[in-house]
């Protein structure tokens, strides 16, 4: 399970949400082996005066927060981060300097999904990788 929140300027996100979502989903599908139909993305478009950041970031500056079940190895998480940087640069033209990623992990029992605690779900994928 992974929930992703994408923050950026509204002017940047408008017209780019699908390509950003597709690129992120490719990464979690490949790296975390999540099912293709499990896409949970939320976009937070901010007005310029609501998004204060260092001057060395461009108007495409994007913050990505990934919430997921705990259990993946450090290597898997690093692979995911590196993959996102590379694909954002190659596919979207958003340089690594303009992307920041934070992964938040919590135990499955701390999630409530489809009316039950997450640790009681029958998953179609492996979390420990």
MARGU-97594 format. One record per residue (C-alpha): residue number from 1; residue in one letter; x, y, z. Coordinates in nm, 3 decimals. Layout:
  seq  type        x        y        z
  NUM     a        X        Y        Z
...
% end
This chain:
  seq  type        x        y        z
    1     x    0.000    0.000    0.000
    2     x    0.124    0.347   -0.083
    3     x   -0.051    0.682   -0.075
    4     x    0.126    0.967   -0.254
    5     x    0.079    1.341   -0.211
    6     x    0.236    1.572   -0.471
    7     x    0.287    1.939   -0.383
    8     x    0.386    2.201   -0.637
    9     x    0.274    2.531   -0.779
   10     x   -0.077    2.510   -0.915
   11     x    0.044    2.660   -1.243
   12     x    0.293    2.373   -1.278
   13     x    0.051    2.096   -1.184
   14     x   -0.227    2.216   -1.415
   15     x   -0.189    2.014   -1.734
   16     x    0.084    1.789   -1.587
   17     x   -0.102    1.581   -1.329
   18     x   -0.154    1.278   -1.553
   19     x    0.209    1.259   -1.666
   20     x    0.333    1.306   -1.308
   21     x    0.090    1.043   -1.180
   22     x    0.184    0.800   -1.459
   23     x    0.555    0.845   -1.387
   24     x    0.515    0.796   -1.011
   25     x    0.294    0.494   -1.060
   26     x    0.550    0.335   -1.293
   27     x    0.809    0.376   -1.019
   28     x    0.605    0.224   -0.735
   29     x    0.478   -0.053   -0.964
   30     x    0.830   -0.150   -1.068
   31     x    1.018   -0.086   -0.745
   32     x    0.763   -0.180   -0.480
   33     x    0.579   -0.438   -0.693
   34     x    0.243   -0.278   -0.619
   35     x   -0.047   -0.397   -0.834
   36     x   -0.111   -0.190   -1.145
   37     x   -0.462   -0.099   -1.029
   38     x   -0.348    0.041   -0.690
   39     x   -0.294    0.408   -0.767
   40     x   -0.362    0.655   -0.484
   41     x   -0.233    1.005   -0.572
   42     x   -0.341    1.342   -0.439
   43     x   -0.227    1.670   -0.587
   44     x   -0.194    1.985   -0.381
   45     x   -0.155    2.284   -0.612
   46     x   -0.029    2.591   -0.432
   47     x   -0.042    2.955   -0.531
   48     x    0.298    3.121   -0.559
   49     x    0.265    3.309   -0.230
   50     x    0.160    2.987   -0.052
   51     x    0.470    2.794   -0.158
   52     x    0.782    2.948   -0.009
   53     x    1.105    2.775   -0.108
   54     x    1.470    2.861   -0.178
   55     x    1.537    3.077   -0.480
   56     x    1.754    2.809   -0.639
   57     x    1.440    2.598   -0.708
   58     x    1.242    2.662   -1.025
   59     x    0.868    2.709   -1.070
   60     x    0.855    2.328   -1.130
   61     x    0.976    2.252   -0.777
   62     x    0.784    1.944   -0.660
   63     x    0.759    1.778   -0.319
   64     x    0.653    1.413   -0.308
   65     x    0.535    1.248    0.014
   66     x    0.492    0.871    0.006
   67     x    0.306    0.700    0.292
   68     x    0.338    0.323    0.288
   69     x    0.336    0.010    0.498
   70     x    0.662   -0.044    0.681
   71     x    0.867   -0.347    0.589
   72     x    1.066   -0.258    0.278
   73     x    1.443   -0.271    0.291
   74     x    1.662    0.038    0.291
   75     x    1.790   -0.070   -0.052
   76     x    1.436   -0.084   -0.193
   77     x    1.353    0.262   -0.061
   78     x    1.676    0.408   -0.200
   79     x    1.606    0.241   -0.534
   80     x    1.260    0.402   -0.539
   81     x    1.399    0.747   -0.460
   82     x    1.667    0.720   -0.728
   83     x    1.416    0.590   -0.981
   84     x    1.180    0.883   -0.917
   85     x    1.464    1.135   -0.959
   86     x    1.574    0.974   -1.286
   87     x    1.227    0.932   -1.436
   88     x    1.118    1.282   -1.340
   89     x    1.426    1.417   -1.514
   90     x    1.407    1.191   -1.821
   91     x    1.030    1.181   -1.876
   92     x    0.907    1.509   -1.730
   93     x    1.209    1.738   -1.759
   94     x    1.197    1.809   -1.384
   95     x    1.556    1.805   -1.261
   96     x    1.656    1.630   -0.937
   97     x    1.726    1.973   -0.787
   98     x    1.354    2.047   -0.824
   99     x    1.229    1.726   -0.662
  100     x    1.221    1.636   -0.294
  101     x    1.091    1.303   -0.171
  102     x    0.994    1.190    0.177
  103     x    0.889    0.836    0.260
  104     x    0.672    0.787    0.567
  105     x    0.628    0.431    0.688
  106     x    0.387    0.292    0.942
  107     x    0.293   -0.061    1.046
  108     x    0.001   -0.220    0.865
  109     x   -0.205   -0.225    1.185
  110     x   -0.196    0.158    1.183
  111     x   -0.390    0.170    0.855
  112     x   -0.767    0.138    0.812
  113     x   -0.860    0.012    0.465
  114     x   -1.189   -0.121    0.328
  115     x   -1.342   -0.142    0.677
  116     x   -1.062   -0.327    0.852
  117     x   -0.716   -0.279    1.003
  118     x   -0.443   -0.305    0.740
  119     x   -0.276   -0.605    0.903
  120     x   -0.597   -0.806    0.854
  121     x   -0.610   -0.744    0.478
  122     x   -0.536   -1.016    0.228
  123     x   -0.285   -0.842   -0.002
  124     x   -0.208   -0.944   -0.358
  125     x    0.153   -0.827   -0.320
  126     x    0.445   -0.861   -0.081
  127     x    0.539   -0.575    0.149
  128     x    0.868   -0.716    0.280
  129     x    1.113   -0.671   -0.004
% end
